[in-house]
Amino acid sequence: MIISKTLPEIIKKINEKLASNVNELENLPANLSSVVDAMTAFMHILGLSRDSLKKILLTGDFEEYPEDKHMH
């Protein structure tokens, strides 16, 4: 019951974080001159997203969302 109530908000936050990361990726300097450079940047962003999800889903650490009472 609790999961079904909180899951939509978690999904919303994940999508917001993903959009933020995509925006950050789009704003990277144009000197990503190879596929390797682009993949490295992308993997870094994926790692940040993974870490955020671990905090939220595994440890219940919502420090990235201190003002959002629904996340708590």
Secondary structure by P-SEA (a helix, b strand, c coil): cccccaaaaaaaaaaaaaaaaaaaaaacccccccaaaaaaaaaaaaaaaaaaaaaccccccccccccccccc
